[in-house]
Amino acid sequence: MEQLSKEEQFIIEKLKENDGSINYRTLQDFCAEEFEGVRLILKKLKEKGFVDYEGIIPGFSAQIVLTK
């Protein structure tokens, strides 16, 4: 398995806690107290194949889905 940053691991754990799918706005609320740059981290996770969502960068209404 690829080496993931603590922020990437945090996002993956939140997805697992929510049955592998979460709305971007909700995920951002979870991450707000931990770190910033959620969109950039999600973009990196998508490039690594861990998550999927519509478009290149997730919008506020995007549904983030765990793929690995």
CHARMM-style PDB file with segment names, atoms N, HN, CA, C and O in Angstrom:
ATOM      1  N   MET     1       0.842  -1.192   0.000  1.00  0.00      PROA
ATOM      2  CA  MET     1       0.000   0.000   0.000  1.00  0.00      PROA
ATOM      3  C   MET     1       0.879   1.244   0.000  1.00  0.00      PROA
ATOM      4  O   MET     1       1.931   1.282   0.638  1.00  0.00      PROA
ATOM      5  N   GLU     2       0.430   2.249  -0.721  1.00  0.00      PROA
ATOM      6  HN  GLU     2      -0.424   2.218  -1.239  1.00  0.00      PROA
ATOM      7  CA  GLU     2       1.190   3.483  -0.805  1.00  0.00      PROA
ATOM      8  C   GLU     2       1.266   4.176   0.550  1.00  0.00      PROA
ATOM      9  O   GLU     2       0.382   4.032   1.394  1.00  0.00      PROA
ATOM     10  N   GLN     3       2.343   4.929   0.732  1.00  0.00      PROA
ATOM     11  HN  GLN     3       3.062   5.045   0.046  1.00  0.00      PROA
ATOM     12  CA  GLN     3       2.488   5.721   1.946  1.00  0.00      PROA
ATOM     13  C   GLN     3       1.543   6.921   1.852  1.00  0.00      PROA
ATOM     14  O   GLN     3       1.602   7.686   0.889  1.00  0.00      PROA
ATOM     15  N   LEU     4       0.688   7.082   2.833  1.00  0.00      PROA
ATOM     16  HN  LEU     4       0.640   6.461   3.615  1.00  0.00      PROA
ATOM     17  CA  LEU     4      -0.276   8.176   2.848  1.00  0.00      PROA
ATOM     18  C   LEU     4       0.063   9.160   3.951  1.00  0.00      PROA
ATOM     19  O   LEU     4       0.562   8.775   5.008  1.00  0.00      PROA
ATOM     20  N   SER     5      -0.211  10.438   3.701  1.00  0.00      PROA
ATOM     21  HN  SER     5      -0.616  10.751   2.842  1.00  0.00      PROA
ATOM     22  CA  SER     5      -0.013  11.456   4.725  1.00  0.00      PROA
ATOM     23  C   SER     5      -1.079  11.282   5.805  1.00  0.00      PROA
ATOM     24  O   SER     5      -2.067  10.576   5.601  1.00  0.00      PROA
ATOM     25  N   LYS     6      -0.874  11.924   6.946  1.00  0.00      PROA
ATOM     26  HN  LYS     6      -0.071  12.497   7.111  1.00  0.00      PROA
ATOM     27  CA  LYS     6      -1.873  11.809   8.022  1.00  0.00      PROA
ATOM     28  C   LYS     6      -3.202  12.422   7.594  1.00  0.00      PROA
ATOM     29  O   LYS     6      -4.260  11.961   8.020  1.00  0.00      PROA
ATOM     30  N   GLU     7      -3.158  13.463   6.752  1.00  0.00      PROA
ATOM     31  HN  GLU     7      -2.298  13.838   6.406  1.00  0.00      PROA
ATOM     32  CA  GLU     7      -4.388  14.070   6.251  1.00  0.00      PROA
ATOM     33  C   GLU     7      -5.130  13.107   5.334  1.00  0.00      PROA
ATOM     34  O   GLU     7      -6.351  12.976   5.425  1.00  0.00      PROA
ATOM     35  N   GLU     8      -4.391  12.427   4.442  1.00  0.00      PROA
ATOM     36  HN  GLU     8      -3.399  12.534   4.369  1.00  0.00      PROA
ATOM     37  CA  GLU     8      -5.009  11.452   3.558  1.00  0.00      PROA
ATOM     38  C   GLU     8      -5.620  10.299   4.357  1.00  0.00      PROA
ATOM     39  O   GLU     8      -6.726   9.847   4.059  1.00  0.00      PROA
ATOM     40  N   GLN     9      -4.903   9.835   5.359  1.00  0.00      PROA
ATOM     41  HN  GLN     9      -4.005  10.202   5.601  1.00  0.00      PROA
ATOM     42  CA  GLN     9      -5.410   8.759   6.216  1.00  0.00      PROA
ATOM     43  C   GLN     9      -6.673   9.197   6.948  1.00  0.00      PROA
ATOM     44  O   GLN     9      -7.619   8.420   7.078  1.00  0.00      PROA
ATOM     45  N   PHE    10      -6.689  10.446   7.428  1.00  0.00      PROA
ATOM     46  HN  PHE    10      -5.921  11.077   7.323  1.00  0.00      PROA
ATOM     47  CA  PHE    10      -7.856  10.987   8.132  1.00  0.00      PROA
ATOM     48  C   PHE    10      -9.082  10.957   7.220  1.00  0.00      PROA
ATOM     49  O   PHE    10     -10.158  10.532   7.640  1.00  0.00      PROA
ATOM     50  N   ILE    11      -8.921  11.408   5.973  1.00  0.00      PROA
ATOM     51  HN  ILE    11      -8.047  11.754   5.632  1.00  0.00      PROA
ATOM     52  CA  ILE    11     -10.038  11.438   5.023  1.00  0.00      PROA
ATOM     53  C   ILE    11     -10.529  10.023   4.728  1.00  0.00      PROA
ATOM     54  O   ILE    11     -11.735   9.782   4.688  1.00  0.00      PROA
ATOM     55  N   ILE    12      -9.615   9.097   4.524  1.00  0.00      PROA
ATOM     56  HN  ILE    12      -8.635   9.292   4.557  1.00  0.00      PROA
ATOM     57  CA  ILE    12     -10.000   7.709   4.254  1.00  0.00      PROA
ATOM     58  C   ILE    12     -10.751   7.119   5.448  1.00  0.00      PROA
ATOM     59  O   ILE    12     -11.739   6.408   5.265  1.00  0.00      PROA
ATOM     60  N   GLU    13     -10.296   7.405   6.655  1.00  0.00      PROA
ATOM     61  HN  GLU    13      -9.494   7.983   6.803  1.00  0.00      PROA
ATOM     62  CA  GLU    13     -10.997   6.905   7.853  1.00  0.00      PROA
ATOM     63  C   GLU    13     -12.413   7.475   7.942  1.00  0.00      PROA
ATOM     64  O   GLU    13     -13.352   6.754   8.277  1.00  0.00      PROA
ATOM     65  N   LYS    14     -12.570   8.767   7.643  1.00  0.00      PROA
ATOM     66  HN  LYS    14     -11.807   9.354   7.371  1.00  0.00      PROA
ATOM     67  CA  LYS    14     -13.909   9.376   7.681  1.00  0.00      PROA
ATOM     68  C   LYS    14     -14.819   8.744   6.633  1.00  0.00      PROA
ATOM     69  O   LYS    14     -16.009   8.548   6.882  1.00  0.00      PROA
ATOM     70  N   LEU    15     -14.272   8.426   5.472  1.00  0.00      PROA
ATOM     71  HN  LEU    15     -13.306   8.585   5.270  1.00  0.00      PROA
ATOM     72  CA  LEU    15     -15.064   7.748   4.445  1.00  0.00      PROA
ATOM     73  C   LEU    15     -15.485   6.358   4.918  1.00  0.00      PROA
ATOM     74  O   LEU    15     -16.629   5.954   4.714  1.00  0.00      PROA
ATOM     75  N   LYS    16     -14.573   5.633   5.541  1.00  0.00      PROA
ATOM     76  HN  LYS    16     -13.643   5.961   5.707  1.00  0.00      PROA
ATOM     77  CA  LYS    16     -14.894   4.297   6.052  1.00  0.00      PROA
ATOM     78  C   LYS    16     -15.975   4.367   7.125  1.00  0.00      PROA
ATOM     79  O   LYS    16     -16.863   3.516   7.172  1.00  0.00      PROA
ATOM     80  N   GLU    17     -15.902   5.387   7.991  1.00  0.00      PROA
ATOM     81  HN  GLU    17     -15.180   6.078   7.953  1.00  0.00      PROA
ATOM     82  CA  GLU    17     -16.896   5.556   9.054  1.00  0.00      PROA
ATOM     83  C   GLU    17     -18.287   5.865   8.493  1.00  0.00      PROA
ATOM     84  O   GLU    17     -19.297   5.640   9.159  1.00  0.00      PROA
ATOM     85  N   ASN    18     -18.326   6.381   7.262  1.00  0.00      PROA
ATOM     86  HN  ASN    18     -17.505   6.564   6.721  1.00  0.00      PROA
ATOM     87  CA  ASN    18     -19.596   6.761   6.632  1.00  0.00      PROA
ATOM     88  C   ASN    18     -19.933   5.841   5.462  1.00  0.00      PROA
ATOM     89  O   ASN    18     -20.461   6.286   4.443  1.00  0.00      PROA
ATOM     90  N   ASP    19     -19.624   4.564   5.616  1.00  0.00      PROA
ATOM     91  HN  ASP    19     -19.194   4.203   6.444  1.00  0.00      PROA
ATOM     92  CA  ASP    19     -19.957   3.540   4.616  1.00  0.00      PROA
ATOM     93  C   ASP    19     -19.358   3.802   3.237  1.00  0.00      PROA
ATOM     94  O   ASP    19     -19.934   3.406   2.223  1.00  0.00      PROA
ATOM     95  N   GLY    20     -18.206   4.467   3.194  1.00  0.00      PROA
ATOM     96  HN  GLY    20     -17.738   4.790   4.017  1.00  0.00      PROA
ATOM     97  CA  GLY    20     -17.474   4.641   1.944  1.00  0.00      PROA
ATOM     98  C   GLY    20     -17.934   5.772   1.058  1.00  0.00      PROA
ATOM     99  O   GLY    20     -17.464   5.894  -0.073  1.00  0.00      PROA
ATOM    100  N   SER    21     -18.842   6.609   1.540  1.00  0.00      PROA
ATOM    101  HN  SER    21     -19.224   6.511   2.459  1.00  0.00      PROA
ATOM    102  CA  SER    21     -19.348   7.714   0.731  1.00  0.00      PROA
ATOM    103  C   SER    21     -19.749   8.871   1.640  1.00  0.00      PROA
ATOM    104  O   SER    21     -20.387   8.677   2.674  1.00  0.00      PROA
ATOM    105  N   ILE    22     -19.359  10.084   1.231  1.00  0.00      PROA
ATOM    106  HN  ILE    22     -18.840  10.242   0.391  1.00  0.00      PROA
ATOM    107  CA  ILE    22     -19.682  11.260   2.042  1.00  0.00      PROA
ATOM    108  C   ILE    22     -19.759  12.491   1.141  1.00  0.00      PROA
ATOM    109  O   ILE    22     -19.029  12.594   0.155  1.00  0.00      PROA
ATOM    110  N   ASN    23     -20.630  13.404   1.481  1.00  0.00      PROA
ATOM    111  HN  ASN    23     -21.223  13.321   2.281  1.00  0.00      PROA
ATOM    112  CA  ASN    23     -20.754  14.665   0.768  1.00  0.00      PROA
ATOM    113  C   ASN    23     -19.537  15.535   1.067  1.00  0.00      PROA
ATOM    114  O   ASN    23     -19.043  15.545   2.195  1.00  0.00      PROA
ATOM    115  N   TYR    24     -19.049  16.268   0.060  1.00  0.00      PROA
ATOM    116  HN  TYR    24     -19.450  16.260  -0.856  1.00  0.00      PROA
ATOM    117  CA  TYR    24     -17.855  17.099   0.240  1.00  0.00      PROA
ATOM    118  C   TYR    24     -18.009  18.083   1.394  1.00  0.00      PROA
ATOM    119  O   TYR    24     -17.092  18.241   2.199  1.00  0.00      PROA
ATOM    120  N   ARG    25     -19.147  18.736   1.480  1.00  0.00      PROA
ATOM    121  HN  ARG    25     -19.892  18.607   0.826  1.00  0.00      PROA
ATOM    122  CA  ARG    25     -19.365  19.750   2.524  1.00  0.00      PROA
ATOM    123  C   ARG    25     -19.248  19.131   3.924  1.00  0.00      PROA
ATOM    124  O   ARG    25     -18.657  19.727   4.825  1.00  0.00      PROA
ATOM    125  N   THR    26     -19.811  17.944   4.094  1.00  0.00      PROA
ATOM    126  HN  THR    26     -20.291  17.460   3.362  1.00  0.00      PROA
ATOM    127  CA  THR    26     -19.734  17.240   5.373  1.00  0.00      PROA
ATOM    128  C   THR    26     -18.291  16.855   5.681  1.00  0.00      PROA
ATOM    129  O   THR    26     -17.826  17.018   6.809  1.00  0.00      PROA
ATOM    130  N   LEU    27     -17.593  16.348   4.679  1.00  0.00      PROA
ATOM    131  HN  LEU    27     -17.971  16.216   3.763  1.00  0.00      PROA
ATOM    132  CA  LEU    27     -16.190  15.974   4.862  1.00  0.00      PROA
ATOM    133  C   LEU    27     -15.356  17.192   5.239  1.00  0.00      PROA
ATOM    134  O   LEU    27     -14.496  17.105   6.115  1.00  0.00      PROA
ATOM    135  N   GLN    28     -15.598  18.309   4.596  1.00  0.00      PROA
ATOM    136  HN  GLN    28     -16.296  18.380   3.884  1.00  0.00      PROA
ATOM    137  CA  GLN    28     -14.859  19.530   4.906  1.00  0.00      PROA
ATOM    138  C   GLN    28     -15.100  19.956   6.352  1.00  0.00      PROA
ATOM    139  O   GLN    28     -14.179  20.423   7.022  1.00  0.00      PROA
ATOM    140  N   ASP    29     -16.333  19.798   6.833  1.00  0.00      PROA
ATOM    141  HN  ASP    29     -17.081  19.419   6.288  1.00  0.00      PROA
ATOM    142  CA  ASP    29     -16.633  20.125   8.233  1.00  0.00      PROA
ATOM    143  C   ASP    29     -15.833  19.234   9.187  1.00  0.00      PROA
ATOM    144  O   ASP    29     -15.317  19.712  10.197  1.00  0.00      PROA
ATOM    145  N   PHE    30     -15.730  17.930   8.865  1.00  0.00      PROA
ATOM    146  HN  PHE    30     -16.150  17.542   8.045  1.00  0.00      PROA
ATOM    147  CA  PHE    30     -14.942  17.010   9.691  1.00  0.00      PROA
ATOM    148  C   PHE    30     -13.468  17.432   9.729  1.00  0.00      PROA
ATOM    149  O   PHE    30     -12.815  17.352  10.770  1.00  0.00      PROA
ATOM    150  N   CYS    31     -12.960  17.879   8.583  1.00  0.00      PROA
ATOM    151  HN  CYS    31     -13.491  17.944   7.738  1.00  0.00      PROA
ATOM    152  CA  CYS    31     -11.533  18.191   8.452  1.00  0.00      PROA
ATOM    153  C   CYS    31     -11.158  19.592   8.945  1.00  0.00      PROA
ATOM    154  O   CYS    31      -9.984  19.866   9.194  1.00  0.00      PROA
ATOM    155  N   ALA    32     -12.138  20.468   9.087  1.00  0.00      PROA
ATOM    156  HN  ALA    32     -13.092  20.246   8.885  1.00  0.00      PROA
ATOM    157  CA  ALA    32     -11.878  21.884   9.377  1.00  0.00      PROA
ATOM    158  C   ALA    32     -11.001  22.112  10.601  1.00  0.00      PROA
ATOM    159  O   ALA    32     -10.141  22.992  10.588  1.00  0.00      PROA
ATOM    160  N   GLU    33     -11.205  21.334  11.652  1.00  0.00      PROA
ATOM    161  HN  GLU    33     -11.903  20.619  11.662  1.00  0.00      PROA
ATOM    162  CA  GLU    33     -10.431  21.534  12.870  1.00  0.00      PROA
ATOM    163  C   GLU    33      -9.075  20.839  12.821  1.00  0.00      PROA
ATOM    164  O   GLU    33      -8.206  21.116  13.648  1.00  0.00      PROA
ATOM    165  N   GLU    34      -8.887  19.937  11.856  1.00  0.00      PROA
ATOM    166  HN  GLU    34      -9.593  19.712  11.185  1.00  0.00      PROA
ATOM    167  CA  GLU    34      -7.649  19.164  11.765  1.00  0.00      PROA
ATOM    168  C   GLU    34      -6.635  19.789  10.815  1.00  0.00      PROA
ATOM    169  O   GLU    34      -5.451  19.881  11.139  1.00  0.00      PROA
ATOM    170  N   PHE    35      -7.100  20.224   9.633  1.00  0.00      PROA
ATOM    171  HN  PHE    35      -8.062  20.150   9.369  1.00  0.00      PROA
ATOM    172  CA  PHE    35      -6.193  20.746   8.610  1.00  0.00      PROA
ATOM    173  C   PHE    35      -6.992  21.478   7.539  1.00  0.00      PROA
ATOM    174  O   PHE    35      -8.220  21.407   7.502  1.00  0.00      PROA
ATOM    175  N   GLU    36      -6.263  22.190   6.659  1.00  0.00      PROA
ATOM    176  HN  GLU    36      -5.265  22.247   6.690  1.00  0.00      PROA
ATOM    177  CA  GLU    36      -6.864  22.904   5.536  1.00  0.00      PROA
ATOM    178  C   GLU    36      -6.446  22.230   4.238  1.00  0.00      PROA
ATOM    179  O   GLU    36      -5.605  21.331   4.249  1.00  0.00      PROA
ATOM    180  N   GLY    37      -7.017  22.649   3.137  1.00  0.00      PROA
ATOM    181  HN  GLY    37      -7.700  23.379   3.128  1.00  0.00      PROA
ATOM    182  CA  GLY    37      -6.623  22.121   1.838  1.00  0.00      PROA
ATOM    183  C   GLY    37      -7.273  20.806   1.481  1.00  0.00      PROA
ATOM    184  O   GLY    37      -6.648  19.957   0.845  1.00  0.00      PROA
ATOM    185  N   VAL    38      -8.522  20.622   1.883  1.00  0.00      PROA
ATOM    186  HN  VAL    38      -9.030  21.312   2.400  1.00  0.00      PROA
ATOM    187  CA  VAL    38      -9.230  19.359   1.656  1.00  0.00      PROA
ATOM    188  C   VAL    38      -9.321  19.048   0.166  1.00  0.00      PROA
ATOM    189  O   VAL    38      -9.118  17.900  -0.230  1.00  0.00      PROA
ATOM    190  N   ARG    39      -9.619  20.033  -0.661  1.00  0.00      PROA
ATOM    191  HN  ARG    39      -9.784  20.966  -0.339  1.00  0.00      PROA
ATOM    192  CA  ARG    39      -9.757  19.792  -2.103  1.00  0.00      PROA
ATOM    193  C   ARG    39      -8.457  19.275  -2.708  1.00  0.00      PROA
ATOM    194  O   ARG    39      -8.474  18.337  -3.505  1.00  0.00      PROA
ATOM    195  N   LEU    40      -7.343  19.874  -2.341  1.00  0.00      PROA
ATOM    196  HN  LEU    40      -7.329  20.636  -1.694  1.00  0.00      PROA
ATOM    197  CA  LEU    40      -6.052  19.433  -2.875  1.00  0.00      PROA
ATOM    198  C   LEU    40      -5.736  18.005  -2.434  1.00  0.00      PROA
ATOM    199  O   LEU    40      -5.230  17.207  -3.223  1.00  0.00      PROA
ATOM    200  N   ILE    41      -6.029  17.687  -1.192  1.00  0.00      PROA
ATOM    201  HN  ILE    41      -6.440  18.335  -0.551  1.00  0.00      PROA
ATOM    202  CA  ILE    41      -5.776  16.338  -0.672  1.00  0.00      PROA
ATOM    203  C   ILE    41      -6.675  15.328  -1.398  1.00  0.00      PROA
ATOM    204  O   ILE    41      -6.228  14.232  -1.738  1.00  0.00      PROA
ATOM    205  N   LEU    42      -7.936  15.694  -1.632  1.00  0.00      PROA
ATOM    206  HN  LEU    42      -8.299  16.584  -1.356  1.00  0.00      PROA
ATOM    207  CA  LEU    42      -8.843  14.804  -2.364  1.00  0.00      PROA
ATOM    208  C   LEU    42      -8.359  14.596  -3.795  1.00  0.00      PROA
ATOM    209  O   LEU    42      -8.463  13.492  -4.330  1.00  0.00      PROA
ATOM    210  N   LYS    43      -7.832  15.646  -4.415  1.00  0.00      PROA
ATOM    211  HN  LYS    43      -7.748  16.543  -3.980  1.00  0.00      PROA
ATOM    212  CA  LYS    43      -7.306  15.524  -5.771  1.00  0.00      PROA
ATOM    213  C   LYS    43      -6.152  14.515  -5.791  1.00  0.00      PROA
ATOM    214  O   LYS    43      -6.074  13.684  -6.695  1.00  0.00      PROA
ATOM    215  N   LYS    44      -5.259  14.585  -4.798  1.00  0.00      PROA
ATOM    216  HN  LYS    44      -5.323  15.260  -4.064  1.00  0.00      PROA
ATOM    217  CA  LYS    44      -4.143  13.636  -4.715  1.00  0.00      PROA
ATOM    218  C   LYS    44      -4.652  12.215  -4.488  1.00  0.00      PROA
ATOM    219  O   LYS    44      -4.141  11.268  -5.085  1.00  0.00      PROA
ATOM    220  N   LEU    45      -5.659  12.067  -3.625  1.00  0.00      PROA
ATOM    221  HN  LEU    45      -6.073  12.837  -3.140  1.00  0.00      PROA
ATOM    222  CA  LEU    45      -6.227  10.737  -3.366  1.00  0.00      PROA
ATOM    223  C   LEU    45      -6.897  10.173  -4.614  1.00  0.00      PROA
ATOM    224  O   LEU    45      -6.849   8.966  -4.856  1.00  0.00      PROA
ATOM    225  N   LYS    46      -7.517  11.036  -5.401  1.00  0.00      PROA
ATOM    226  HN  LYS    46      -7.557  12.015  -5.204  1.00  0.00      PROA
ATOM    227  CA  LYS    46      -8.145  10.571  -6.642  1.00  0.00      PROA
ATOM    228  C   LYS    46      -7.073  10.103  -7.622  1.00  0.00      PROA
ATOM    229  O   LYS    46      -7.237   9.076  -8.280  1.00  0.00      PROA
ATOM    230  N   GLU    47      -5.979  10.853  -7.720  1.00  0.00      PROA
ATOM    231  HN  GLU    47      -5.845  11.688  -7.186  1.00  0.00      PROA
ATOM    232  CA  GLU    47      -4.876  10.473  -8.604  1.00  0.00      PROA
ATOM    233  C   GLU    47      -4.271   9.131  -8.189  1.00  0.00      PROA
ATOM    234  O   GLU    47      -3.826   8.359  -9.038  1.00  0.00      PROA
ATOM    235  N   LYS    48      -4.255   8.855  -6.885  1.00  0.00      PROA
ATOM    236  HN  LYS    48      -4.617   9.483  -6.195  1.00  0.00      PROA
ATOM    237  CA  LYS    48      -3.722   7.592  -6.365  1.00  0.00      PROA
ATOM    238  C   LYS    48      -4.736   6.457  -6.459  1.00  0.00      PROA
ATOM    239  O   LYS    48      -4.395   5.299  -6.219  1.00  0.00      PROA
ATOM    240  N   GLY    49      -6.002   6.789  -6.812  1.00  0.00      PROA
ATOM    241  HN  GLY    49      -6.278   7.730  -7.007  1.00  0.00      PROA
ATOM    242  CA  GLY    49      -7.032   5.779  -6.986  1.00  0.00      PROA
ATOM    243  C   GLY    49      -7.787   5.402  -5.722  1.00  0.00      PROA
ATOM    244  O   GLY    49      -8.481   4.385  -5.708  1.00  0.00      PROA
ATOM    245  N   PHE    50      -7.673   6.190  -4.662  1.00  0.00      PROA
ATOM    246  HN  PHE    50      -7.109   7.016  -4.674  1.00  0.00      PROA
ATOM    247  CA  PHE    50      -8.351   5.869  -3.408  1.00  0.00      PROA
ATOM    248  C   PHE    50      -9.783   6.378  -3.353  1.00  0.00      PROA
ATOM    249  O   PHE    50     -10.632   5.765  -2.706  1.00  0.00      PROA
ATOM    250  N   VAL    51     -10.060   7.484  -4.018  1.00  0.00      PROA
ATOM    251  HN  VAL    51      -9.371   7.983  -4.543  1.00  0.00      PROA
ATOM    252  CA  VAL    51     -11.408   8.057  -4.003  1.00  0.00      PROA
ATOM    253  C   VAL    51     -11.836   8.419  -5.419  1.00  0.00      PROA
ATOM    254  O   VAL    51     -11.022   8.490  -6.339  1.00  0.00      PROA
ATOM    255  N   ASP    52     -13.136   8.644  -5.564  1.00  0.00      PROA
ATOM    256  HN  ASP    52     -13.797   8.586  -4.817  1.00  0.00      PROA
ATOM    257  CA  ASP    52     -13.668   9.104  -6.841  1.00  0.00      PROA
ATOM    258  C   ASP    52     -14.744  10.144  -6.570  1.00  0.00      PROA
ATOM    259  O   ASP    52     -15.436  10.093  -5.553  1.00  0.00      PROA
ATOM    260  N   TYR    53     -14.873  11.083  -7.493  1.00  0.00      PROA
ATOM    261  HN  TYR    53     -14.311  11.124  -8.320  1.00  0.00      PROA
ATOM    262  CA  TYR    53     -15.909  12.120  -7.452  1.00  0.00      PROA
ATOM    263  C   TYR    53     -15.971  12.719  -8.837  1.00  0.00      PROA
ATOM    264  O   TYR    53     -15.065  12.521  -9.646  1.00  0.00      PROA
ATOM    265  N   GLU    54     -17.035  13.450  -9.115  1.00  0.00      PROA
ATOM    266  HN  GLU    54     -17.771  13.610  -8.457  1.00  0.00      PROA
ATOM    267  CA  GLU    54     -17.231  14.053 -10.421  1.00  0.00      PROA
ATOM    268  C   GLU    54     -16.296  15.248 -10.596  1.00  0.00      PROA
ATOM    269  O   GLU    54     -16.176  16.081  -9.698  1.00  0.00      PROA
ATOM    270  N   GLY    55     -15.638  15.331 -11.742  1.00  0.00      PROA
ATOM    271  HN  GLY    55     -15.735  14.654 -12.471  1.00  0.00      PROA
ATOM    272  CA  GLY    55     -14.770  16.458 -12.060  1.00  0.00      PROA
ATOM    273  C   GLY    55     -13.340  16.270 -11.580  1.00  0.00      PROA
ATOM    274  O   GLY    55     -12.977  15.224 -11.042  1.00  0.00      PROA
ATOM    275  N   ILE    56     -12.541  17.306 -11.788  1.00  0.00      PROA
ATOM    276  HN  ILE    56     -12.836  18.155 -12.225  1.00  0.00      PROA
ATOM    277  CA  ILE    56     -11.132  17.270 -11.401  1.00  0.00      PROA
ATOM    278  C   ILE    56     -10.965  17.645  -9.932  1.00  0.00      PROA
ATOM    279  O   ILE    56     -10.214  17.010  -9.192  1.00  0.00      PROA
ATOM    280  N   ILE    57     -11.683  18.692  -9.531  1.00  0.00      PROA
ATOM    281  HN  ILE    57     -12.293  19.207 -10.133  1.00  0.00      PROA
ATOM    282  CA  ILE    57     -11.658  19.149  -8.137  1.00  0.00      PROA
ATOM    283  C   ILE    57     -13.102  19.104  -7.642  1.00  0.00      PROA
ATOM    284  O   ILE    57     -14.001  19.570  -8.342  1.00  0.00      PROA
ATOM    285  N   PRO    58     -13.346  18.553  -6.450  1.00  0.00      PROA
ATOM    286  CA  PRO    58     -14.734  18.416  -5.985  1.00  0.00      PROA
ATOM    287  C   PRO    58     -15.400  19.754  -5.661  1.00  0.00      PROA
ATOM    288  O   PRO    58     -14.785  20.644  -5.073  1.00  0.00      PROA
ATOM    289  N   GLY    59     -16.657  19.873  -6.052  1.00  0.00      PROA
ATOM    290  HN  GLY    59     -17.156  19.150  -6.530  1.00  0.00      PROA
ATOM    291  CA  GLY    59     -17.453  21.038  -5.699  1.00  0.00      PROA
ATOM    292  C   GLY    59     -18.167  20.790  -4.380  1.00  0.00      PROA
ATOM    293  O   GLY    59     -18.093  19.692  -3.830  1.00  0.00      PROA
ATOM    294  N   PHE    60     -18.860  21.803  -3.869  1.00  0.00      PROA
ATOM    295  HN  PHE    60     -18.920  22.696  -4.316  1.00  0.00      PROA
ATOM    296  CA  PHE    60     -19.527  21.678  -2.572  1.00  0.00      PROA
ATOM    297  C   PHE    60     -20.592  20.599  -2.557  1.00  0.00      PROA
ATOM    298  O   PHE    60     -20.859  20.020  -1.504  1.00  0.00      PROA
ATOM    299  N   SER    61     -21.209  20.310  -3.694  1.00  0.00      PROA
ATOM    300  HN  SER    61     -20.993  20.780  -4.549  1.00  0.00      PROA
ATOM    301  CA  SER    61     -22.263  19.302  -3.732  1.00  0.00      PROA
ATOM    302  C   SER    61     -21.747  17.915  -4.140  1.00  0.00      PROA
ATOM    303  O   SER    61     -22.531  16.972  -4.249  1.00  0.00      PROA
ATOM    304  N   ALA    62     -20.439  17.789  -4.363  1.00  0.00      PROA
ATOM    305  HN  ALA    62     -19.802  18.556  -4.275  1.00  0.00      PROA
ATOM    306  CA  ALA    62     -19.863  16.513  -4.819  1.00  0.00      PROA
ATOM    307  C   ALA    62     -20.011  15.414  -3.771  1.00  0.00      PROA
ATOM    308  O   ALA    62     -19.949  15.669  -2.568  1.00  0.00      PROA
ATOM    309  N   GLN    63     -20.205  14.204  -4.244  1.00  0.00      PROA
ATOM    310  HN  GLN    63     -20.256  13.996  -5.221  1.00  0.00      PROA
ATOM    311  CA  GLN    63     -20.245  13.030  -3.393  1.00  0.00      PROA
ATOM    312  C   GLN    63     -18.888  12.341  -3.531  1.00  0.00      PROA
ATOM    313  O   GLN    63     -18.499  11.957  -4.634  1.00  0.00      PROA
ATOM    314  N   ILE    64     -18.169  12.184  -2.425  1.00  0.00      PROA
ATOM    315  HN  ILE    64     -18.485  12.497  -1.529  1.00  0.00      PROA
ATOM    316  CA  ILE    64     -16.850  11.554  -2.420  1.00  0.00      PROA
ATOM    317  C   ILE    64     -17.055  10.077  -2.106  1.00  0.00      PROA
ATOM    318  O   ILE    64     -17.716   9.732  -1.126  1.00  0.00      PROA
ATOM    319  N   VAL    65     -16.485   9.202  -2.940  1.00  0.00      PROA
ATOM    320  HN  VAL    65     -15.947   9.482  -3.735  1.00  0.00      PROA
ATOM    321  CA  VAL    65     -16.667   7.760  -2.787  1.00  0.00      PROA
ATOM    322  C   VAL    65     -15.309   7.084  -2.643  1.00  0.00      PROA
ATOM    323  O   VAL    65     -14.394   7.330  -3.429  1.00  0.00      PROA
ATOM    324  N   LEU    66     -15.192   6.234  -1.637  1.00  0.00      PROA
ATOM    325  HN  LEU    66     -15.935   6.034  -0.999  1.00  0.00      PROA
ATOM    326  CA  LEU    66     -13.975   5.463  -1.417  1.00  0.00      PROA
ATOM    327  C   LEU    66     -13.927   4.323  -2.425  1.00  0.00      PROA
ATOM    328  O   LEU    66     -14.900   3.582  -2.565  1.00  0.00      PROA
ATOM    329  N   THR    67     -12.798   4.173  -3.135  1.00  0.00      PROA
ATOM    330  HN  THR    67     -12.008   4.775  -3.021  1.00  0.00      PROA
ATOM    331  CA  THR    67     -12.699   3.135  -4.161  1.00  0.00      PROA
ATOM    332  C   THR    67     -11.743   2.013  -3.807  1.00  0.00      PROA
ATOM    333  O   THR    67     -11.814   0.941  -4.408  1.00  0.00      PROA
ATOM    334  N   LYS    68     -10.854   2.223  -2.853  1.00  0.00      PROA
ATOM    335  HN  LYS    68     -10.796   3.094  -2.364  1.00  0.00      PROA
ATOM    336  CA  LYS    68      -9.907   1.172  -2.437  1.00  0.00      PROA
ATOM    337  C   LYS    68     -10.203   0.748  -1.018  1.00  0.00      PROA
ATOM    338  OT1 LYS    68      -9.522  -0.125  -0.480  1.00  0.00      PROA
TER     339      LYS     68
END
